[in-house]
């Protein structure tokens, strides 16, 4: 297996903490809930993309790149961490964000500005079209861009969550904990594909449950199958995955991507008020809202232990002040 020989640039504060959430568990009256704190990876407020970027940046350096370029939503956690990774490696960063520039540059956009990323707005262009056009513009200037796809979710980036699963297994053994299920937010697919491949290597988890924040399961699962197989090939393995290997729950899409509703609001407030734990309106708030509902409906029961894998996103809270702040 080629896992240890892949180019990797150290970015994260790893291993991230693993601990129980006793107050939240007691409030919900169901299983014991633990959390894996990938919001604490340390790169410009942290998040799951840091793990992917360690491998993506490693390859960028082998190719002699001087600029990291990626694409995302206006409040993209991935874009923010990509800009920070570039800064750590003394490279330039270019971020292509969907739509038009907002009036208020808050949350992740503020951090992008502070880091010094060059921000391009995609307007009405499709993601790939906008990303490729900006990359061509950078090349025309004489820069050497390394293009990172949406979410860092390609076979290189997904390796970060293969190693994350290995990390978790060692921590769980040391803590004397076993998790009946691992629950997290899933979107572009790299995190879930990596975890499932890591589980194939370790045979640890009974259930790995991705709470979709934007895609129906029928659209996401085929991508997960292909990405996990390509990631396995990247580390020297040949594995044929099937739809049965990927559990995607798409019952919590609400009003759509980045539209915060009452379930997300409750999850954000409940985590903050019981554990001082911050989850965000787009990803972890929606995934936690899904976990809360699954506990209340009896999918997860008392006597079980469930791990919530916190994938980050804290800066986005500050872009939702009007929806979250208490009335004056």
N, C-alpha and C positions, 0 to 999 in steps of 0.2 A: 504493500500500500504506500502511496506517494505522499500521504498527508503531511509528514514532517519535512518533506523536501521542497514544498512549494514556497515561492518568495513571499515573505511576510514582513510588514513594517509594524513595529509595536506602537499601538496608539492607546489601547484601553487600560483601565485599572482593573486587571483581572487576577483572580476570579472575582466576579461580582458577588455581593452578599446574598445569602440564602437564609431566610428566617421566617418564623411563624407570625401569623396575624391573629392573636388570640381574641382581641376585642371585636374585630369584625366577624370572626367565627362565632363568637357567643351571640352577637347581635342577630345573625342570620339563623342560628340554631340548627345548622346542618353539619357538614363535614368540617374537619380542621383545615383551615386555609393557610398555605405558606406562599411566599412570594420570592421570586428570583429577580434581583434588582438590576436589570440591564438599563434602567434609567440612571444608574450610577457608574457607567463606563468611563465617565470623566471628560469626554471630549465636547467642550462647549455645551455643557449641561447633560451630556451623555445620551444614550439611546442605543437601540439594537444595531443600527447601521455601522457603528464603530467596529464591530466584529467583522462585518463584511469588508469594510474599508481597509482593514489590515492586509487582507489578501489582494484587494484591488489596487491599493497603493504599492504593494510589493511588486505586482506585475508592471504597473506604470513606470516604476523606477527601472526595471529591466529593459523597458522599451525606450528609455531616455526622454520621457515626457517632461515638459516643464509646466504643464497646466492640467488640472483636473476639471472636467466639464460633465455636468449631469443635468437632469430635468426632474421637475416635480411640481406639485401644487404650490400656490403662493406661500402656505405655511408648512412647507415640506421640512420634516425633520431630517430626512436624508440629505437634502441640499445643504442644510445648515451644518451637518456633520461632515459632509464632503468638503465644504469650504474650510472648516476647522482642520481637517486632516491635511489639506493642502498647506495651510499655514504652518502646521507642525513640521512638515517636510520641506519647508522653504520653497514651495511651488505656488504658482498662481491658481486662482479658481474662477470658473465661469459657471453661472447658474442660469438655466433656462427655466423660467417659471410660467405656468399656464396663465392665460388671460392677459389683462392689462394691469399696469401698476396701480395699486390702491392709493387712496389719499393718505391714509394712516399707515405708517411703516412700523407695525408692532409685532410682538412675538418673535417668531423665527426670522422674519424679514429684517427686523432691527438687528438681530445677531449677525445675519448675513452682511449687513452694512458695516457693523463694527469690525468684523473680520477683514473686510476689504474685498469681498467677492465682487466680481463684475456681474451684474444682474441683467439679463435679457428677458424681455417679455414675449411670450409666444403668440399672443393675440389669438386669432382664429386658426392658426396652423395646428396640424396634428403633432403629437409628441415627437415622433421620429423625424418628421419633416423639419420641425423647428430645431431639434437637437443637431441634426446633420448640417443644416444651414449655418448655424452658429459655429460649429466645429470647422466648417470650411472657411468661414470668415476669420477665425483665429489662425488657421494655417496660412491664409493669404497675408496675414500680418507678420508671419515668420515664427509663430508659436508652434509648439509641438503638443497638441492636446491629447489626453487619454480620455476616451469617451466611456462614461459609466452609465448604464441603462437605469431606467426608473427603479428606484428602491435599491439599487445595487444588486438586483436579483438576477444574476446570471450564474453559471457554474462556478465562477471564481468567487464571487461574493457569498454564495450559499455555503461554501466550505466553512465560513465563519461560524455557522450554526451546527455543522458537524462537530467541530471542536468544542462548541458551547455545550452540546449534549454530553460529550465525554467529561467536561468540567462538572456538569451537574451531577452525574453519576458518582463521581468521586466525593463531591460535597455531601450528597445525600447519605452515602455510606458512612462518612465521618460523623454526620449528625444523627445517625441511627434512624433516618426517615425513609419511608417508602411512599411514593405518590401513586394513587390509583388513577389519576388523570393529570395531564398538563394542559392548561388552557391559556390562550394568548390571542392577540389580534393578528389576523392574516389579511394580506392585501396583494402585494406584488409577488409573493410566493417564496422568496429566498429563505426566510426564517423557517417556514413550515417544511419546505423541502429539505433543508439542512438538518432540522431536528429529526425528521423521519429517517433520513439516511443515518444519522448518528444513532438512532434507536435500533436500526438494522444491525449496526456494529456492536451494540451493547446488550440488546434484548432486554431493555430496562422497563419501558413503560407499557401499560395495558392500553391506554388511550392517549392520543395526542390530538387535542381538539382545537382547531383554528376557528375563531369567531370572525367571520368575514365582515369587514367594515365597508365594503363597496361592491363586491362582485357576487352574483349568484353562484352557488356551488357548481352547477353544470358548466359554467364558464371557467371557473378557477381550477377545478380538479384536473382537467387535461393538461393545463400548464404545469401543475405540481408534478404530475407523472413525468412529463418530459424533462423538467428541470432537475428533479431528483436523479433520474437516470444519467443525465449529462454531468451532474456533479459527481456521481459515483465514478463515471468514466474519467473525470478529471483527476481523481485520486487513485486511479488504477484498478477500478472494480467494474464488473459487468453485472448489472442488476436489472431485472425486468420488474418494474413497479406496476401496480394496477390501481384502479379507483378504490379498491378495498383498503389500500394502505393509507388513504387520506380522509380524515374526518373533518369536513368543513360544515359548520353550522351557519346558515345564511338567514336565520330567522330574525336577526336584529339589525337589518339594514336601515330601518327607520325611514327618515326623510331623504336619505341618500348620503353620499360621501360628504363629510365635514358639516353636515346639518345636525346640530345638537338638539336632541329632544329631551323629554322628561326622564327617560331611563338613564341617559348619559349624565344628566344633571344630578339625579339621585345618587348614581355610583360615585361621581366626583365628590359630592358632599359627604357621603357615608364613609368613604375611605379617608378623607381628610379629618372627619370628626371622630372617628374611632381609632385611627392609627397614625394620624399625621402623615399619611401617604398621599401623594399627589398623582392623580391620573388625568389624562388629557381629554378634551372633547371629541377628538377625531378617532383615535385608535384605542388606547388603553381604557378610556371611559366607556366606549362601546363594548369592548371585550369584557370588562368588569360587569357592565350592566347585563350582558349575556350570562355570565357566571352566576350573578345574583339570581336571575330568573331561573336558571337551571337548578339552583339549590331550592328555591321556593316551590318549584313544580315537582321536586322529588327525583330529578335526574341524578343528583349527587346527594348522598344521605349522611346522617350522623353515623360515625364509625369509620367513614372514609377519610382520606387525606388528599386534598387537591392542591396542586401547585399553580399559581397564577404567575406566568412569565411576563414581567413588566418590561415592555419594549421601549419605554421612554415617551417623549412628547411634551414634557412640562412647559416649554416656552409658548406653546399654542394656547395655554390657559389665558395668557395676557392679550390674546386677540379676540377673546370672547367675554370681555369685561361686562358688556351690556347685558349679556344673557346670564351671567353668573353672579354679578355683584348684588348685594342686598340693597333693597330700596333705601334711599336716604331718609 
